Amino acid sequence: MPEQSPAVEVSTETQQMPAGAWWRSQGIWAWLLSLLACLLAAIAALVVFYMLIPIDWDGIGKSGALALMFPLHLLVLAVVATGLGFLSWWQRARFAGTVFSLVAIVTAIAALSPTIAVWQQARQLDVPLSLSTYLTHAVSTNIGSPQHERSVVYATTSDGTKLELDVWQTGKGNVGSLRPAIVFVHGGAWVHGSRSGAPAWNQWLNELGYEVFDVEYRMPPPVRWQDEVGDVKSALGWVAVHAADYHIDPTRISMMGYSAGANLSMLAAYSMGDPQLPSSADVPEVAVRSVVNLYGPTDMELLDRSGGSRKYIQAALKQYIGGSPSEFPDRYRILSPLSHIGAKTSATITILGTSDRIVPTDHAIALDRALTQAGVVHKLYFLNATDHGFDANWGGFATQIARAKIGDFLQQYATEVQSDSG
């Protein structure tokens, strides 16, 4: 008789595990972990997609914008996914463990890639960045609302509407030489937003020695295509008239705005004296010293037909201007800062993210070209992996770069007292 081979003992677990069971969850906790893993993977996939494809500001695309504003916050998601991954492997939920591991890897890459891109750019621009500043502002945003204790009426319209601005003062009183001032204009696609909507900028400008006047302007309805910039010009004139009250040098008034507010800042400064865009009140014209343009559109017709959030923008432009470019071509042209550039145009600094899902880089390129041709002093900075509204994260690395470059620009073109010869 041939010698029989010894019997091979097969474990009960192996006998009971069907083919492909390495990815199948076992037990109620494992199933729950698998469902959670799929949900987390779906969320991560959407966020990463909209980080890479900057579209749909008014929809789920906002998740990608927020991720680009607060990229290192994604590391929290990576850590959570890692912890859940270990728990899944311990529970023998191999499918869930695999998915959680992938989510952890993807979110870590999504957090670090834009951070590294901005950090490298900061080195190229010779701007030191601070991780502690980022972490200090990790749970706060540069978003505010009207500061009624600071509010002053700067004009009353023919229908009795009182227009207000918030006065942000340095606290230095009437001591020393006259100080420069900045009229700050909020954004909001010309249809929403409020004065003091970005309070950290006002506080920072005060620290630099600027008296700040944060302007409210009328918005639709009804159509406000002349009113908005007219109100901003009225605020400028009011500041000039009341310069002595705030110890301000009326020859050193600059403007700053973000998004639609940047567009209105450029428009008010560049078109000063243009009868097509009159002031809303009887105030003197103001020679604006300089303009800070944070991701503001410069060509309204281009804005209507380009960018990653056309539905959102076109709806806002219809409310603001009254219709499309084909219906009101003259209004779109008149409301474009590019239409008002000349040799006497104010010095301008423009900062725009390369991933801006509302204002394409074409706007800044066109502005740079026009200002160059007119011989106007200007600066342009494109920030890598940076989206619209990036300064909502006051401690963000992109915002740190913006502050450094804006501070340098203002020191050179808005602060210095000009001689009589100019």
Disulfide bonds with the S-S distance in Angstrom:
none
